[in-house]
Amino acid sequence: MNEIIRERLTAFRADQELPELDDARLFEVFAAYCVLHQFHEDKFEPELHRTGGGNDLGVDAWGIVVNGDLFHDFDGVKQAVEACREMNVVVIVVQAKLSGSYEGKVVADLADNLRQVCARPPITYTASPEVVELHDALCLIYDHHHKLAEKSPRLEVRYVHCGQESNEDMLEKCRSAEASLDELGRFHSVRFAAAGWRELDRLFKRTLRKVKAHFEWANRSALPVMEGVKEAWMGTIPASVIVERLLVDEGGSIRKFLFEDNLREFLGAQNEVNDGIALTLADPAKRRRFAVLNNGITVIAEHFDTSGTECHMSDFQIVNGCQTGHVLFQNRDRLTDDVHVKLIVIETEDGEIAGDITVATNRQTEIAPEDLRADQQIHKDIEAFFRARPAPRDLYYERRSGQYEARSVTMTRVIRQGQLAQAYASAFRGHAHEASRTSKLRKDPALRIFHRDSLPIAYYTAASVWYQVDWLLRNNRVERKWKPARFMLVAALVERFAEGRPLPASPKKAAAHCEALLARIWDRDEVEHLVSLMIGRLERLLATETSHQRLSDLARTKGFTERFLKEAAEVG
C-alpha cells in the first residue's frame, strides 16, 4: 500500500470509528467517502454506501444524488423521486482495490457488469442484494423519466487504486468503457475514470476543506460599521453567478447544506410563492426586474475577502433566501445575463449575532412557529448538555451547521438535528416507523419534538442509543442488510431497558428514568448481545411475512414495527 494512503487510512479509521474493519474493507469505505464527497459536500456516512460481501459485480460502493440529497438505498431514492416535480440525478459507482498498480481488465469487467446493472431487464448475473437494490433504484428513476431535468441523469464511475495515474492505454480503456455504457441510452452523460493514489489524496484533502466560493461582484456597497459585525456588503449580482459560484457543487447538484441555518426549509416548486418566482423568471420582461421583485439572498460568512471586484468567501450559510435559491437553481437555464438578484453578505465575529440576523431577516416574511427551531432555547440547552458529558460517553449536538468542522472531535459522535429528531421519535414517541420522514416529525405538534419544555437528557439518551446501533452497523458487528431496521432497533432497545415503561411526564422522574437507561445503553457488550437476539427475531418475522415487501418498506409501516417490538421485548 502507498505510504501516504496508509497514513490517510489510519486517520480515517480513527475519525470514522471503524476499528473492526480490515484494510481492504476500510479502503473501500475510504474510496467511497472521497469520491462521493465530490458530488455531495454535506456530511454523510460512507460505510452505508459500501456494498460489501461477494457477488458485488465490482461495485464496492454506490450512491445516487437526487436534487442535492445523497441516498444509499432504494427506499431513500424512492421517497425523493416520488416527492419531487423535477429531479437532477447523479449516479456514482466506485470500485476500490488496494493494489499498487492499475489493471485494464478491471475496467472492462466493471463496464460489462454495469451494462447489466444499469439496463432495464433484471440482472442475469449473480448479484448481491445491494447491487440489485442499485438496479431497482435506477429502474425507478427510469420510470419517472418525465421528471428528469435537462442534462440528467449522469453516470460517474470511478476505479480507485493505490498505483500511479493512468497512462494513455488506461485512458483509452476508460473511454471504451464510457462508450459501452453510453450505448444503453439511459444517461445524458457517462464518465468513467481511474484514480491513483495522487488523485485519491487530492480528493481526500478536498473533504477537509470548508466550503468556499470565488466570484465577481462589481455592483456592491459597504454597509456602515456595526458592533459584532466585521464587515457587511449589499448589492446586486447576476443570478447565474449565484447559482454557478455559490449554489452548485462540483458534481452539479445544489448544495442543500448551505440552507441548514435558514429558518424555513424549501417549500417545494408547487408552493404559491415559489411558483410566483418561477413565473417571474419565465417572463422575459419581468425577469429583468427580478432584483426589485424579489427579497434576495442574505449570506453569513466566517471569512469574506475582496480584491477589486473579486470576492472570496468561506464557511458560509444562506440564512435568508432558501426559496429564492432553490427556484433559481431549478430555473438556471432561464437565467440570462439581465437577471440580477439582491445579495447581502455579512462577515460576523459573534455566533449569537449571527443567530439574531438569521431570525430578524426571516421574520420579515411569515414563518411558522415550528420553523424557528434553530434558535429556540431548547436547542442551546441540548447542545450544552451534550458538551457536559465526559468521555467515553461524549456526544456533540450540532445546533448550527458545521460548528464542529474545525474542532478536534470525532465526527461520528456529532449528532445533527435531523438525526436527533429521528432518534427521539423512535426512542420515546413511538414513531420508529416514520423516523425517515424527518420533516414530518418536526412539524407534528403531537410529538412535541424540540418542544420548549423538553428535557435535554432525554435527547441525549435517544442520541446515545442511536450512536450505539450506528457503531455496530458501521463496524459490521451487525450485518449491513439490517440497516433499514436501525430505528426499530433503537426503539426496541429503549423499550427493553425500560421494561416497557414510557418516559415519565415529571421532569424529575424522567431524568432518573434516562439515567437508568444510559447506564445500560453505554454497555456496548450488552447492547450488541441484545441486538443480535433481536435480529434473530426479526429474521423469523420476515420469514413469515406474506407481503414479500422489502425490509426498508416494512420498517416504515406501523403494523410491522409493532410486531417486531413485541417480539423484541421477549428476548432475554
TIDOBA-19325 format. One record per residue (C-alpha): x, y, z; residue in one letter; residue number from 1. Coordinates in Angstrom, 2 decimals, decimal comma. Each point is the difference from the previous one (the first is absolute). Example, Ala and Ser with C-alpha at 12.3 -4.5 7.8 and 13.67 -1.06 7.14 Angstrom:
BEGIN
PT        X        Y        Z  res    n
PT    12,30    -4,50     7,80    A    1
PT     1,37     3,44    -0,66    S    2
END
This chain:
BEGIN
PT        X        Y        Z  res    n
PT     0,00     0,00     0,00    M    1
PT     1,18     3,52    -0,76    N    2
PT     1,52     1,60     3,13    E    3
PT    -2,01     3,22    -0,28    I    4
PT    -3,27    -1,87    -0,49    I    5
PT     0,85    -2,20     2,99    R    6
PT     0,35     3,14     2,12    E    7
PT    -3,31     1,32    -1,30    R    8
PT    -1,71    -3,31     0,77    L    9
PT     1,32    -0,01     3,57    T   10
PT    -1,43     3,47     0,60    A   11
PT    -3,24    -0,91    -1,77    F   12
PT    -0,46    -3,15     2,10    R   13
PT     0,25     2,05     3,19    A   14
PT    -2,23     2,82    -1,25    D   15
PT    -2,74    -2,34    -1,20    Q   16
PT     0,35    -2,39     2,99    E   17
PT     0,51    -3,10    -2,13    L   18
PT     2,40    -2,15     2,09    P   19
PT    -1,61    -3,28    -1,10    E   20
PT     0,52     0,32    -3,77    L   21
PT     3,00    -1,63    -1,68    D   22
PT     2,14     2,08    -2,37    D   23
PT    -1,77    -1,12    -3,17    A   24
PT    -3,48     0,86     1,26    R   25
PT     1,26     3,21     1,59    L   26
PT     1,49     1,04    -3,34    F   27
PT    -3,37    -0,56    -1,66    E   28
PT    -1,66     2,31     2,53    V   29
PT     2,80     2,56    -0,37    F   30
PT    -0,23    -0,03    -3,79    A   31
PT    -3,79     0,34     0,18    A   32
PT     0,34     2,96     2,37    Y   33
PT     2,50     1,83    -2,20    C   34
PT    -1,86    -0,57    -3,27    V   35
PT    -3,54     0,61     1,29    L   36
PT     1,04     3,20     1,74    H   37
PT     0,86     1,41    -3,43    Q   38
PT    -3,71    -0,15    -0,84    F   39
PT    -1,44     0,65     3,47    H   40
PT     1,94     2,36     2,25    E   41
PT    -2,28    -0,38     3,01    D   42
PT     0,74    -2,54     2,73    K   43
PT    -1,02    -3,63    -0,61    F   44
PT     0,84    -3,49     1,28    E   45
PT     2,28    -1,61    -2,61    P   46
PT    -0,28    -3,49     1,51    E   47
PT    -3,71    -0,07    -0,92    L   48
PT     0,96     0,28    -3,68    H   49
PT     2,36    -3,00    -0,03    R   50
PT    -1,52    -3,15    -1,47    T   51
PT     2,30    -2,51     1,71    G   52
PT    -0,02    -3,77    -0,34    G   53
PT     0,12    -2,09    -3,16    G   54
PT    -1,80     0,27    -3,34    N   55
PT     0,34     3,79    -0,03    D   56
PT     0,89    -0,05    -3,74    L   57
PT     2,88     2,37     0,70    G   58
PT    -2,30     2,59     1,58    V   59
PT     1,67     0,61     3,35    D   60
PT    -2,12     3,06     0,76    A   61
PT    -2,73     2,04    -1,60    W   62
PT    -2,05     3,10     0,63    G   63
PT    -2,72     1,92    -1,80    I   64
PT    -0,35     3,77     0,37    V   65
PT    -3,53     1,31    -0,59    V   66
PT    -0,41     3,77     0,13    N   67
PT     3,00     0,39     2,27    G   68
PT    -0,84    -2,83     2,44    D   69
PT     2,19    -3,12     0,07    L   70
PT    -1,65    -3,41     0,37    F   71
PT     1,40    -3,46     0,62    H   72
PT    -3,13    -2,12    -0,35    D   73
PT    -3,10    -0,57    -2,10    F   74
PT    -2,33     1,36     2,68    D   75
PT     1,74     3,36     0,16    G   76
PT     0,09     0,37    -3,77    V   77
PT    -3,67    -0,93    -0,22    K   78
PT    -1,06     2,64     2,52    Q   79
PT     2,04     2,68    -1,77    A   80
PT    -1,18    -0,89    -3,51    V   81
PT    -3,67    -0,21     0,91    E   82
PT     0,04     3,26     1,96    A   83
PT     1,58     2,25    -2,64    C   84
PT    -1,38     1,63    -3,12    R   85
PT     3,37     0,18    -1,73    E   86
PT     3,15    -1,93     0,83    M   87
PT     3,66     0,52    -0,61    N   88
PT     1,65    -3,43     0,36    V   89
PT     3,61    -1,12     0,26    V   90
PT     0,79    -3,72     0,34    V   91
PT     3,43    -0,78     1,50    I   92
PT     1,64    -3,44    -0,07    V   93
PT     3,34    -0,80     1,66    V   94
PT     2,31    -2,97    -0,31    Q   95
PT     2,95     0,05     2,41    A   96
PT     3,09    -2,19     0,02    K   97
PT     3,00     0,25     2,33    L   98
PT     2,41    -1,18    -2,69    S   99
PT     2,99     2,18    -0,83    G  100
PT    -0,72    -0,03    -3,72    S  101
PT    -3,03     0,31    -2,24    Y  102
PT    -1,41    -2,77    -2,17    E  103
PT    -1,68     0,55    -3,34    G  104
PT    -2,06    -3,17     0,43    K  105
PT    -1,70     1,52     3,06    V  106
PT    -1,35     2,84    -2,14    V  107
PT    -1,32    -2,34    -2,69    A  108
PT    -1,62    -2,35     2,53    D  109
PT    -1,61     2,83     1,95    L  110
PT    -1,40     1,54    -3,18    A  111
PT    -1,46    -3,37    -1,03    D  112
PT    -1,59    -0,47     3,43    N  113
PT    -1,41     3,52     0,02    L  114
PT    -1,68    -0,63    -3,33    R  115
PT    -2,02    -2,59     1,91    Q  116
PT    -0,57     2,14     3,07    V  117
PT    -1,00     3,13    -1,92    C  118
PT    -2,24    -1,72    -2,54    A  119
PT    -3,76    -0,34     0,39    R  120
PT    -0,27    -3,84    -0,07    P  121
PT     0,73    -1,94     3,21    P  122
PT     3,69    -0,76     0,66    I  123
PT     0,88    -3,44    -1,39    T  124
PT     3,32    -0,21     1,86    Y  125
PT     0,04    -1,13     3,62    T  126
PT    -0,15     3,26     1,95    A  127
PT    -0,05     1,00     3,66    S  128
PT    -3,15     1,59     1,50    P  129
PT     1,74     3,40     0,10    E  130
PT     0,78    -0,12    -3,71    V  131
PT    -3,54    -1,13    -0,81    V  132
PT    -1,19     2,96     2,08    E  133
PT     2,08     2,33    -2,18    L  134
PT    -1,56    -1,54    -3,12    H  135
PT    -3,50     0,42     1,42    D  136
PT     0,70     3,61     0,99    A  137
PT     1,15     0,75    -3,55    L  138
PT    -3,14    -1,61    -1,44    C  139
PT    -2,08     2,20     2,29    L  140
PT     1,75     3,05    -1,40    I  141
PT    -0,63    -1,27    -3,55    Y  142
PT    -3,70    -0,37     0,89    D  143
PT    -0,07     3,71     0,89    H  144
PT     1,98     1,15    -3,04    H  145
PT    -2,53     2,77    -0,62    H  146
PT     1,27     1,70     3,18    K  147
PT     3,65     0,02    -1,03    L  148
PT     1,60     3,43    -0,31    A  149
PT     2,04     0,93    -3,03    E  150
PT     3,41    -1,73    -0,10    K  151
PT    -1,21    -2,66     2,43    S  152
PT     0,63    -2,73     1,05    P  153
PT     3,79    -0,20    -0,03    R  154
PT     2,07    -3,11     0,70    L  155
PT     3,35     0,44     1,76    E  156
PT     2,17    -3,13     0,38    V  157
PT     3,32    -0,05     1,84    R  158
PT     2,56    -2,80     0,18    Y  159
PT     2,14     0,90     3,04    V  160
PT     3,39    -1,62     0,63    H  161
PT     3,34     0,75     1,71    C  162
PT     2,13     0,13    -3,13    G  163
PT     1,19     2,82    -2,23    Q  164
PT    -2,29     2,05    -2,21    E  165
PT    -1,30    -1,43    -3,25    S  166
PT     2,12    -0,28    -3,12    N  167
PT    -1,43     0,44    -3,50    E  168
PT    -0,92    -3,69    -0,23    D  169
PT    -2,07     0,17     3,20    M  170
PT    -1,63     3,24    -1,10    L  171
PT    -1,02    -1,68    -3,24    E  172
PT    -1,53    -2,92     1,94    K  173
PT    -2,00     2,49     2,09    C  174
PT    -1,23     1,71    -3,18    R  175
PT    -1,04    -3,38    -1,36    S  176
PT    -1,89    -0,71     3,22    A  177
PT    -1,78     3,35    -0,29    E  178
PT    -1,06    -0,79    -3,58    A  179
PT    -1,27    -3,43     1,04    S  180
PT    -2,15     1,41     2,81    L  181
PT    -1,17     2,92    -2,13    D  182
PT    -1,45    -2,51    -2,48    E  183
PT    -2,68    -0,82     2,58    L  184
PT    -1,56     3,39    -0,69    G  185
PT    -0,95     0,42     3,65    R  186
PT     2,31     2,86     0,95    F  187
PT     0,50     3,50    -1,30    H  188
PT     3,71    -0,42     0,62    S  189
PT     2,37    -2,74     1,17    V  190
PT     3,40     0,54     1,55    R  191
PT     2,25    -2,94     0,85    F  192
PT     3,35     0,84     1,59    A  193
PT     2,80    -1,76     1,86    A  194
PT     1,40     1,75     3,08    A  195
PT     3,48    -0,83     1,31    G  196
PT     1,41     0,92     3,37    W  197
PT     0,75     3,62    -0,94    R  198
PT    -3,55     0,68    -1,20    E  199
PT    -1,41    -1,84     3,03    L  200
PT     2,12     2,13     2,32    D  201
PT    -1,21     3,14    -1,79    R  202
PT    -3,63    -1,06     0,47    L  203
PT     0,62    -0,76     3,66    F  204
PT     1,51     3,44     0,59    K  205
PT    -3,10     1,53    -1,57    R  206
PT    -2,13    -1,67     2,67    T  207
PT     1,94     1,90     2,67    L  208
PT    -0,62     3,43    -1,51    R  209
PT    -2,77     2,27     1,10    K  210
PT    -2,40     0,99    -2,74    V  211
PT     1,36     2,86    -2,07    K  212
PT    -1,20     2,29    -2,76    A  213
PT     1,84     2,36    -2,34    H  214
PT    -1,99     2,40    -2,14    F  215
PT    -0,08     3,44    -1,64    E  216
PT    -2,23     2,57     1,73    W  217
PT     0,41     3,45    -1,48    A  218
PT    -3,30     1,59     1,01    N  219
PT     0,37     0,02     3,79    R  220
PT     0,27     2,57     2,80    S  221
PT     1,37    -0,27     3,53    A  222
PT    -2,44     0,42     2,87    L  223
PT     0,88     2,19     3,01    P  224
PT     2,13    -1,41     2,83    V  225
PT    -2,06    -1,95     2,55    M  226
PT     0,98    -1,58     3,31    E  227
PT     0,57    -3,74    -0,34    G  228
PT     0,04     0,20    -3,79    V  229
PT     3,43     0,00    -1,60    K  230
PT    -1,34     1,23    -3,33    E  231
PT    -3,16    -0,11    -2,05    A  232
PT    -0,76     0,57    -3,67    W  233
PT    -3,17     0,52    -2,01    M  234
PT    -0,63     0,12    -3,72    G  235
PT    -1,30    -1,85    -3,02    T  236
PT     1,66    -2,82    -1,86    I  237
PT    -0,89    -2,08    -3,09    P  238
PT    -2,22    -2,87     1,09    A  239
PT     2,07    -2,38    -2,12    S  240
PT     3,06     0,84     2,14    V  241
PT    -1,94    -0,82     3,18    I  242
PT    -0,93    -3,39    -1,43    V  243
PT     3,31    -0,92    -1,59    E  244
PT     2,37     1,35     2,66    R  245
PT    -1,94    -0,44     3,23    L  246
PT    -2,85    -2,47    -0,33    L  247
PT     1,40    -2,81    -2,17    V  248
PT     2,70    -2,47     1,03    D  249
PT     2,61    -1,61    -2,24    E  250
PT    -2,41    -2,79    -0,83    G  251
PT    -2,69     2,40    -1,26    G  252
PT    -2,38    -0,50     2,96    S  253
PT    -1,40     2,73     2,21    I  254
PT     1,87     0,40     3,30    R  255
PT    -2,98    -0,59     2,29    K  256
PT     2,15     0,28     3,11    F  257
PT     0,46     3,72    -0,72    L  258
PT    -3,61     0,51     1,10    F  259
PT     0,16    -1,92     3,29    E  260
PT     0,07     3,20     2,09    D  261
PT    -2,99     1,37    -1,92    N  262
PT    -3,04     0,00     2,23    L  263
PT    -2,24    -1,40    -2,69    R  264
PT     0,61    -3,00    -2,22    E  265
PT    -0,63     0,05    -3,74    F  266
PT    -3,78    -0,12    -0,39    L  267
PT     0,04    -1,66    -3,41    G  268
PT    -0,48     1,19    -3,55    A  269
PT    -3,78    -0,19     0,26    Q  270
PT    -0,16     2,44     2,91    N  271
PT    -1,86     3,20    -0,93    E  272
PT     2,94     2,30     0,75    V  273
PT     2,52    -2,18    -1,81    N  274
PT    -2,30    -0,43    -2,95    D  275
PT    -0,18     3,79    -0,18    G  276
PT     3,81     0,27    -0,02    I  277
PT     0,18    -2,55    -2,81    A  278
PT    -2,66     1,88    -2,02    L  279
PT     2,01     3,21     0,38    T  280
PT     3,09    -1,74    -1,36    L  281
PT    -2,02    -1,41    -2,90    A  282
PT    -1,21     3,47    -1,06    D  283
PT     2,68     1,75    -2,14    P  284
PT    -1,12     3,45     1,18    A  285
PT    -0,50    -0,77     3,69    K  286
PT     3,23    -1,90     0,46    R  287
PT     1,95     3,12    -0,91    R  288
PT    -1,64     1,60     3,08    R  289
PT     0,71    -3,03     2,23    F  290
PT     2,29     1,97     2,34    A  291
PT    -2,90     2,29     1,03    V  292
PT    -2,70    -2,69    -0,05    L  293
PT     1,81    -2,42     2,33    N  294
PT     1,30     0,38     3,57    N  295
PT     3,35    -1,46    -0,99    G  296
PT     2,55    -2,08     1,91    I  297
PT     1,78     0,63     3,30    T  298
PT     3,26    -1,83     0,74    V  299
PT     1,95    -0,22     3,26    I  300
PT     3,65    -0,91    -0,47    A  301
PT     2,85    -0,64     2,39    E  302
PT     2,45     1,36    -2,56    H  303
PT    -0,64     2,46    -2,82    F  304
PT     2,85     1,70    -1,87    D  305
PT    -0,07     2,34    -2,97    T  306
PT     2,55     1,16    -2,54    S  307
PT    -1,49     2,43    -2,46    G  308
PT    -3,09    -1,71    -1,37    T  309
PT     1,21    -3,47     1,04    E  310
PT    -1,52    -1,54     3,12    C  311
PT     1,17    -3,03     1,97    H  312
PT    -2,36    -1,51     2,56    M  313
PT     0,31    -3,08     2,23    S  314
PT    -2,03    -1,82     2,64    D  315
PT    -3,26     1,73    -0,84    F  316
PT    -3,72    -0,58     0,38    Q  317
PT    -2,99     1,44    -1,85    I  318
PT    -2,19     1,12     2,90    V  319
PT    -2,71     1,65    -2,08    N  320
PT    -0,91    -0,82    -3,59    G  321
PT    -0,50    -3,76     0,14    C  322
PT    -3,03     0,19    -2,30    Q  323
PT     1,71     2,41    -2,39    T  324
PT     3,18    -2,09    -0,15    G  325
PT    -1,81    -3,25    -0,77    H  326
PT    -2,24     1,56    -2,65    V  327
PT     2,99     1,67    -1,66    L  328
PT     1,73    -3,39    -0,11    F  329
PT    -3,06    -1,69    -1,48    Q  330
PT    -0,28     2,72    -2,65    N  331
PT     3,73     0,44    -0,64    R  332
PT    -0,43    -0,45    -3,75    D  333
PT    -2,19     3,16    -0,05    R  334
PT     2,55     2,19     1,75    L  335
PT     1,06     2,36    -2,74    T  336
PT     2,63     2,68     0,60    D  337
PT    -2,67     2,61     0,83    D  338
PT    -1,40    -1,97     2,99    V  339
PT     1,44     1,42     3,23    H  340
PT    -0,70    -0,75     3,66    V  341
PT     0,55     2,00     3,18    K  342
PT     2,82    -1,35     2,15    L  343
PT     1,08     0,85     3,55    I  344
PT     3,19    -1,53     1,40    V  345
PT     0,78     0,39     3,70    I  346
PT     3,29    -1,03     1,58    E  347
PT    -0,76    -0,26     3,70    T  348
PT     2,29    -0,49     2,95    E  349
PT    -2,69    -1,22     2,40    D  350
PT    -2,08    -3,17    -0,34    G  351
PT    -2,86     1,45     2,06    E  352
PT    -0,19     3,05    -2,28    I  353
PT    -0,11    -2,40    -2,96    A  354
PT    -3,01    -1,65     1,64    G  355
PT    -1,70     3,36     0,51    D  356
PT     0,55     0,87    -3,67    I  357
PT    -1,46    -3,34    -1,07    T  358
PT    -3,19     0,51     2,03    V  359
PT    -0,39     3,68    -0,90    A  360
PT     0,39    -0,44    -3,76    T  361
PT    -2,49    -2,85    -0,04    N  362
PT    -2,64     1,76     2,11    R  363
PT    -0,54     2,43    -2,83    Q  364
PT    -2,10    -2,74    -1,58    T  365
PT    -2,46    -2,36     1,68    E  366
PT     1,76    -2,89     1,73    I  367
PT    -1,83    -2,83     1,71    A  368
PT     0,97    -0,43     3,69    P  369
PT     1,43    -3,47    -0,57    E  370
PT     2,41     1,45    -2,56    D  371
PT     1,71     2,18     2,60    L  372
PT     1,63    -3,15     1,36    R  373
PT     3,65     0,94    -0,49    A  374
PT     0,03     2,81     2,57    D  375
PT    -2,40    -1,28     2,62    Q  376
PT     1,47    -0,21     3,48    Q  377
PT    -0,60    -3,74     0,10    I  378
PT     2,66    -0,54    -2,68    H  379
PT     2,53     2,00     1,98    K  380
PT    -0,87    -2,00     3,10    D  381
PT     0,41    -3,31    -1,86    I  382
PT     3,34     1,15    -1,42    E  383
PT     1,26     0,97     3,47    A  384
PT    -1,15    -3,29     1,53    F  385
PT     1,77    -2,04    -2,66    F  386
PT     3,23     1,97     0,46    R  387
PT    -0,02    -0,66     3,74    A  388
PT     0,10    -3,79    -0,39    R  389
PT     3,54    -1,35     0,46    P  390
PT     1,74    -2,69    -2,07    A  391
PT    -0,64    -2,76    -0,82    P  392
PT    -3,64     1,13    -0,04    R  393
PT     0,77     3,19    -1,88    D  394
PT    -2,36     0,99    -2,78    L  395
PT    -0,42     3,40    -1,67    Y  396
PT    -3,23     1,60    -1,15    Y  397
PT     0,42     2,08    -3,15    E  398
PT    -2,40     2,86     0,64    R  399
PT     1,45     1,98    -2,88    R  400
PT     1,30    -1,45    -3,24    S  401
PT     3,75    -0,63    -0,05    G  402
PT     0,66     1,25     3,53    Q  403
PT     2,25    -2,96     0,79    Y  404
PT     1,84    -0,14    -3,33    E  405
PT     3,14     1,66     1,30    A  406
PT    -0,02    -1,57     3,45    R  407
PT     1,87    -3,03     1,20    S  408
PT    -3,02    -2,27     0,43    V  409
PT    -0,71    -3,39    -1,53    T  410
PT    -2,53     0,86    -2,70    M  411
PT    -1,99    -3,23     0,41    T  412
PT    -0,88     1,28     3,48    R  413
PT    -1,55     3,18    -1,40    V  414
PT    -3,80    -0,30    -0,08    I  415
PT    -1,87     2,21    -2,42    R  416
PT    -3,48     1,42     0,52    Q  417
PT    -1,64    -2,44    -2,39    G  418
PT     1,71    -3,01     1,57    Q  419
PT    -0,99     1,13     3,48    L  420
PT    -3,62     0,45    -1,06    A  421
PT     0,03    -3,53    -1,45    Q  422
PT     1,59    -1,49     3,12    A  423
PT    -2,38     1,78     2,39    Y  424
PT    -3,10    -0,91    -2,04    A  425
PT     1,12    -3,64    -0,05    S  426
PT     1,06    -0,26     3,63    A  427
PT    -2,73     1,94     1,79    F  428
PT    -2,84     0,87    -2,34    R  429
PT    -0,89    -3,35    -1,54    G  430
PT     0,72     1,16    -3,54    H  431
PT     2,88    -2,21    -1,10    A  432
PT    -2,02    -0,84    -3,11    H  433
PT    -0,01     3,68    -1,02    E  434
PT     3,56     0,85     1,01    A  435
PT     1,14     0,37    -3,61    S  436
PT    -2,56     2,79    -0,51    R  437
PT     1,95     2,60     1,97    T  438
PT    -1,94     3,03    -1,21    S  439
PT    -3,31    -1,59     1,00    K  440
PT     1,33    -0,85     3,46    L  441
PT     1,03     3,59     0,67    R  442
PT    -3,31     1,43    -1,10    K  443
PT    -2,27    -2,40     1,90    D  444
PT    -1,04     1,94     3,13    P  445
PT    -1,14    -3,19     1,73    A  446
PT     3,57    -1,32     0,07    L  447
PT     1,31     3,13     1,76    R  448
PT     3,47    -0,47    -1,50    I  449
PT     2,28     2,88     1,06    F  450
PT    -2,85     1,40     2,09    H  451
PT     1,10     2,73     2,39    R  452
PT    -0,92    -2,18     3,01    D  453
PT     2,06    -2,97    -1,20    S  454
PT     2,75    -1,45     2,20    L  455
PT     3,50     0,07    -1,56    P  456
PT     0,90    -3,29     1,72    I  457
PT    -2,78    -1,75    -1,95    A  458
PT     1,53     1,15    -3,29    Y  459
PT     3,45    -1,05     1,17    Y  460
PT    -1,39    -3,43     0,94    T  461
PT    -1,60    -0,42    -3,43    A  462
PT     3,23     1,14    -1,68    A  463
PT     2,02    -2,49     2,07    S  464
PT    -2,00    -3,03    -1,07    V  465
PT     0,00     1,25    -3,61    W  466
PT     3,79     0,31     0,17    Y  467
PT     0,45    -3,52     1,37    Q  468
PT    -2,16    -1,57    -2,72    V  469
PT     1,79     2,07    -2,64    D  470
PT     3,41    -1,15     1,33    W  471
PT    -1,01    -3,66    -0,30    L  472
PT    -1,13     0,50    -3,59    L  473
PT     3,06     2,02    -1,04    R  474
PT     2,37    -2,61     1,38    N  475
PT    -1,88    -2,98    -1,46    N  476
PT    -0,80    -1,37     3,45    R  477
PT    -3,52    -0,08    -1,39    V  478
PT    -0,40    -0,99    -3,64    E  479
PT    -0,58     2,94    -2,29    R  480
PT    -3,16    -1,52    -1,39    K  481
PT    -1,73     0,93     3,28    W  482
PT     0,69     3,72    -0,28    K  483
PT    -3,64     0,78    -1,05    P  484
PT    -1,00    -1,28     3,46    A  485
PT     2,26     2,35     1,95    R  486
PT    -2,83     2,21     1,30    F  487
PT    -1,99    -3,05     1,06    M  488
PT     3,09    -1,23     1,87    L  489
PT     0,31     3,37     1,75    V  490
PT    -3,62    -0,25     1,14    A  491
PT     0,36    -3,65     1,01    A  492
PT     3,11     0,61     2,10    L  493
PT    -1,58     2,89     1,90    V  494
PT    -3,17    -1,99     0,59    E  495
PT     2,02    -3,00     1,19    R  496
PT     2,20     2,01     2,36    F  497
PT    -3,01     1,91     1,34    A  498
PT    -1,96    -3,25     0,42    E  499
PT    -2,83     1,50    -1,99    G  500
PT    -0,37     3,12     2,15    R  501
PT    -0,50     3,25    -1,96    P  502
PT     1,92     3,19     0,64    L  503
PT    -1,61     1,56     3,13    P  504
PT    -1,69     3,39    -0,27    A  505
PT     1,60     1,25     3,20    S  506
PT     3,40     1,63    -0,79    P  507
PT     1,59    -1,47     3,13    K  508
PT    -1,26    -3,51    -0,71    K  509
PT     0,87     0,31    -3,70    A  510
PT     3,58     0,95     0,85    A  511
PT     0,36    -3,01     2,30    A  512
PT    -1,59    -2,21    -2,67    H  513
PT     2,55     1,19    -2,58    C  514
PT     2,98    -0,42     2,33    E  515
PT    -1,02    -3,61     0,58    A  516
PT    -0,29    -0,53    -3,75    L  517
PT     3,39     1,57    -0,66    L  518
PT     1,75    -2,35     2,41    A  519
PT    -1,04    -2,89    -2,23    R  520
PT     0,14     1,73    -3,38    I  521
PT     3,70     0,74     0,41    W  522
PT     0,76    -3,66     0,75    D  523
PT     0,88    -0,90    -3,58    R  524
PT     0,35    -3,73     0,70    D  525
PT    -3,53    -0,18     1,36    E  526
PT    -1,36     2,10    -2,87    V  527
PT     1,72    -2,20    -2,58    E  528
PT    -1,28    -3,17     1,67    H  529
PT    -3,59     1,25     0,07    L  530
PT     0,15     1,28    -3,57    V  531
PT     1,24    -3,38    -1,23    S  532
PT    -2,96    -1,68     1,73    L  533
PT    -2,42     2,58    -1,39    M  534
PT     1,36    -0,53    -3,51    I  535
PT    -0,81    -3,70     0,40    G  536
PT    -3,60     0,88     0,82    R  537
PT    -0,10     2,41    -2,93    L  538
PT     1,28    -2,69    -2,33    E  539
PT    -2,74    -2,39     1,10    R  540
PT    -2,61     2,71    -0,33    L  541
PT     1,09     0,71    -3,58    L  542
PT    -0,17    -3,71    -0,84    A  543
PT    -3,70    -0,01     0,91    T  544
PT    -0,78     3,27    -1,78    E  545
PT    -2,42    -0,70    -2,85    T  546
PT     0,17     3,38    -1,73    S  547
PT     3,57    -0,68    -1,29    H  548
PT     0,85     3,68     0,42    Q  549
PT     3,52     1,27     0,52    R  550
PT     1,13     0,46     3,57    L  551
PT     0,44     3,71    -0,77    S  552
PT    -3,70     0,22    -0,91    D  553
PT    -1,20    -2,13     2,92    L  554
PT     2,01     2,05     2,48    A  555
PT    -2,04     3,04    -1,04    R  556
PT    -3,32    -1,63     0,91    T  557
PT    -1,50     0,26     3,46    K  558
PT    -1,33    -3,56     0,01    G  559
PT     3,29    -1,73    -0,77    F  560
PT     1,90     2,24     2,41    T  561
PT    -2,43    -0,82     2,82    E  562
PT     0,28    -3,73    -0,71    R  563
PT     3,78     0,22     0,13    F  564
PT    -0,02     1,98     3,26    L  565
PT    -2,26    -2,62     1,57    K  566
PT     2,42    -2,74    -1,08    E  567
PT     3,06     1,97     1,10    A  568
PT    -1,47     0,58     3,47    A  569
PT     0,13    -3,75     0,63    E  570
PT     3,74    -0,47    -0,56    V  571
PT     2,06    -0,63     3,10    G  572
END
